[in-house]
Amino acid sequence: MVGPSRKGIGMSRSIDYGTLMHRAMRGLIQTVLTDVAAHGLPGAHHFFITFDTTHPDVELADWLRERYPSEMTVVLQHWFENLSVTDDHFGVTLNFGNQPEPMVIPFDAIRTFVDPSVEFGLRFESQTVEDDDEEDEDIEVTDDAPRQDAQIVSLDQFRKH
């Protein structure tokens, strides 16, 4: 063997950094939620998670899907239970007007993940390229704060000047 194995990086023509970064960012969310499921939310931490309700693997009550036909933001803060995490999704029961509703959210349905207590946020952007049938995902690097007044992590801070 001459060099390190390149298995799993998708080296057909070039390194697909966008896909690799999204996979790493979703892994970060999985790690955080796994810890919260085991130990609860530490300190003032809480999460705003926006997800695509049209994703085929999202499990949601019909009335919630009707109310949120394209996307929904849930808050994991004061009341949630049955938080469980797998390799590709998390499940949680949330309270909607004293009505507990279980839901399953695949990691690849997540559009934003924000923890306003520490001004941390991730945003996943998907664009459909009209020239071919492949979906091209781009990581949005922005200085704009999302609605929850937290800042999106900017990749610029890691670049060498």
LONU-150341 format. One record per residue (C-alpha): residue in three letters; y, x, z. Coordinates in nm, 3 decimals. Each point is the difference from the previous one (the first is absolute). Layout:
BEGIN
SITE / residu / north / east / up
SITE / ALA / Y / X / Z
...
//
This chain:
BEGIN
SITE / residu / north / east / up
SITE / MET / 0.000 / 0.000 / 0.000
SITE / VAL / 0.327 / 0.152 / -0.113
SITE / GLY / 0.257 / -0.215 / 0.179
SITE / PRO / 0.033 / -0.297 / 0.231
SITE / SER / -0.161 / -0.324 / -0.105
SITE / ARG / 0.231 / -0.238 / -0.180
SITE / LYS / -0.223 / -0.299 / 0.051
SITE / GLY / 0.188 / -0.321 / 0.075
SITE / ILE / 0.344 / 0.118 / -0.114
SITE / GLY / -0.023 / -0.149 / -0.347
SITE / MET / 0.059 / 0.317 / -0.198
SITE / SER / -0.057 / -0.149 / -0.346
SITE / ARG / 0.338 / 0.120 / -0.133
SITE / SER / 0.224 / 0.040 / 0.302
SITE / ILE / 0.015 / -0.057 / 0.373
SITE / ASP / 0.095 / -0.361 / 0.070
SITE / TYR / 0.233 / 0.066 / 0.294
SITE / GLY / 0.115 / -0.362 / 0.016
SITE / THR / -0.351 / -0.134 / 0.058
SITE / LEU / -0.083 / 0.281 / 0.243
SITE / MET / 0.321 / -0.062 / 0.197
SITE / HIS / -0.068 / -0.375 / 0.018
SITE / ARG / -0.353 / 0.070 / 0.122
SITE / ALA / 0.137 / 0.234 / 0.270
SITE / MET / 0.269 / -0.250 / 0.104
SITE / ARG / -0.257 / -0.280 / 0.027
SITE / GLY / -0.220 / 0.236 / 0.203
SITE / LEU / 0.292 / 0.053 / 0.237
SITE / ILE / 0.036 / -0.378 / 0.047
SITE / GLN / -0.377 / -0.026 / 0.057
SITE / THR / 0.014 / 0.274 / 0.265
SITE / VAL / 0.296 / -0.161 / 0.181
SITE / LEU / -0.158 / -0.348 / 0.000
SITE / THR / -0.337 / 0.141 / 0.115
SITE / ASP / 0.174 / 0.159 / 0.300
SITE / VAL / 0.189 / -0.324 / 0.077
SITE / ALA / -0.326 / -0.199 / -0.022
SITE / ALA / -0.158 / 0.237 / 0.255
SITE / HIS / 0.294 / 0.058 / 0.237
SITE / GLY / 0.271 / -0.260 / -0.070
SITE / LEU / 0.357 / 0.063 / -0.113
SITE / PRO / 0.160 / 0.296 / 0.180
SITE / GLY / 0.351 / -0.038 / 0.139
SITE / ALA / 0.246 / -0.183 / -0.223
SITE / HIS / -0.204 / 0.049 / -0.318
SITE / HIS / -0.048 / -0.308 / -0.219
SITE / PHE / -0.067 / -0.054 / -0.368
SITE / PHE / 0.139 / -0.208 / -0.283
SITE / ILE / -0.268 / -0.012 / -0.271
SITE / THR / 0.081 / -0.161 / -0.335
SITE / PHE / -0.294 / -0.070 / -0.228
SITE / ASP / -0.086 / -0.160 / -0.333
SITE / THR / -0.147 / -0.344 / 0.073
SITE / THR / -0.135 / -0.020 / -0.358
SITE / HIS / -0.237 / 0.296 / 0.055
SITE / PRO / -0.354 / -0.132 / -0.060
SITE / ASP / -0.137 / 0.137 / 0.330
SITE / VAL / 0.274 / -0.140 / 0.226
SITE / GLU / -0.144 / -0.262 / 0.235
SITE / LEU / 0.264 / -0.244 / 0.117
SITE / ALA / 0.021 / -0.365 / 0.108
SITE / ASP / 0.079 / -0.229 / -0.295
SITE / TRP / 0.323 / -0.125 / 0.160
SITE / LEU / 0.124 / 0.360 / 0.043
SITE / ARG / -0.091 / 0.087 / -0.358
SITE / GLU / 0.193 / -0.307 / -0.119
SITE / ARG / 0.303 / 0.092 / 0.211
SITE / TYR / -0.014 / 0.366 / -0.114
SITE / PRO / -0.126 / -0.013 / -0.361
SITE / SER / 0.084 / 0.362 / -0.092
SITE / GLU / 0.060 / 0.207 / 0.313
SITE / MET / 0.012 / -0.036 / 0.376
SITE / THR / 0.128 / 0.215 / 0.285
SITE / VAL / -0.189 / -0.004 / 0.329
SITE / VAL / 0.110 / 0.155 / 0.328
SITE / LEU / -0.240 / 0.172 / 0.237
SITE / GLN / 0.191 / 0.007 / 0.325
SITE / HIS / -0.026 / -0.244 / 0.291
SITE / TRP / -0.298 / -0.220 / -0.085
SITE / PHE / -0.289 / 0.095 / -0.221
SITE / GLU / -0.372 / 0.017 / 0.064
SITE / ASN / -0.331 / 0.090 / -0.162
SITE / LEU / 0.153 / 0.299 / -0.181
SITE / SER / -0.284 / 0.171 / -0.187
SITE / VAL / 0.023 / 0.278 / -0.255
SITE / THR / -0.243 / 0.110 / -0.274
SITE / ASP / 0.028 / 0.256 / -0.279
SITE / ASP / 0.166 / -0.245 / -0.238
SITE / HIS / 0.165 / -0.276 / 0.206
SITE / PHE / 0.108 / -0.122 / 0.340
SITE / GLY / -0.048 / -0.338 / 0.162
SITE / VAL / 0.221 / -0.156 / 0.266
SITE / THR / 0.071 / -0.338 / 0.157
SITE / LEU / 0.370 / -0.088 / 0.022
SITE / ASN / 0.178 / -0.292 / 0.162
SITE / PHE / 0.197 / -0.242 / -0.219
SITE / GLY / 0.167 / -0.265 / 0.217
SITE / ASN / -0.277 / 0.007 / 0.261
SITE / GLN / -0.260 / -0.012 / -0.277
SITE / PRO / -0.218 / 0.314 / -0.011
SITE / GLU / -0.082 / 0.098 / -0.360
SITE / PRO / -0.248 / 0.275 / -0.091
SITE / MET / 0.073 / 0.203 / -0.311
SITE / VAL / -0.144 / 0.295 / -0.189
SITE / ILE / 0.237 / 0.238 / -0.180
SITE / PRO / -0.136 / 0.274 / -0.231
SITE / PHE / 0.189 / 0.329 / 0.028
SITE / ASP / 0.067 / -0.004 / -0.375
SITE / ALA / 0.177 / -0.340 / 0.036
SITE / ILE / 0.262 / 0.153 / 0.234
SITE / ARG / 0.346 / 0.034 / -0.154
SITE / THR / 0.193 / 0.127 / 0.304
SITE / PHE / -0.089 / 0.126 / 0.345
SITE / VAL / 0.291 / 0.046 / 0.240
SITE / ASP / 0.019 / 0.102 / 0.366
SITE / PRO / 0.368 / -0.063 / 0.083
SITE / SER / -0.037 / 0.146 / 0.352
SITE / VAL / -0.008 / 0.350 / -0.151
SITE / GLU / 0.170 / -0.076 / -0.336
SITE / PHE / -0.319 / 0.067 / -0.195
SITE / GLY / -0.090 / -0.181 / -0.319
SITE / LEU / -0.226 / 0.022 / -0.304
SITE / ARG / 0.051 / -0.194 / -0.321
SITE / PHE / -0.260 / -0.037 / -0.275
SITE / GLU / 0.135 / -0.090 / -0.343
SITE / SER / -0.222 / -0.125 / -0.283
SITE / GLN / 0.110 / -0.034 / -0.359
SITE / THR / -0.202 / -0.130 / -0.289
SITE / VAL / 0.040 / 0.217 / -0.306
SITE / GLU / 0.027 / -0.227 / -0.303
SITE / ASP / -0.123 / 0.257 / -0.253
SITE / ASP / -0.351 / 0.006 / 0.145
SITE / ASP / -0.211 / -0.195 / 0.243
SITE / GLU / 0.010 / 0.260 / 0.277
SITE / GLU / 0.205 / -0.061 / 0.310
SITE / ASP / 0.231 / 0.289 / 0.087
SITE / GLU / 0.100 / 0.031 / 0.364
SITE / ASP / 0.312 / 0.194 / 0.093
SITE / ILE / 0.114 / 0.114 / 0.340
SITE / GLU / 0.356 / -0.110 / 0.053
SITE / VAL / 0.220 / 0.265 / 0.155
SITE / THR / 0.314 / -0.163 / 0.127
SITE / ASP / 0.275 / 0.032 / 0.255
SITE / ASP / 0.044 / -0.379 / 0.017
SITE / ALA / -0.110 / -0.150 / 0.330
SITE / PRO / -0.243 / -0.292 / -0.023
SITE / ARG / 0.083 / -0.335 / 0.154
SITE / GLN / -0.122 / 0.111 / 0.342
SITE / ASP / 0.269 / 0.272 / 0.027
SITE / ALA / -0.254 / 0.281 / -0.013
SITE / GLN / 0.009 / 0.286 / -0.248
SITE / ILE / -0.253 / 0.060 / -0.274
SITE / VAL / -0.158 / 0.344 / 0.022
SITE / SER / 0.165 / 0.209 / -0.268
SITE / LEU / -0.207 / 0.267 / -0.173
SITE / ASP / 0.324 / 0.192 / -0.071
SITE / GLN / 0.004 / 0.141 / 0.353
SITE / PHE / -0.321 / 0.192 / -0.075
SITE / ARG / 0.121 / 0.160 / -0.323
SITE / LYS / 0.110 / 0.362 / -0.002
SITE / HIS / 0.363 / 0.041 / -0.098
//
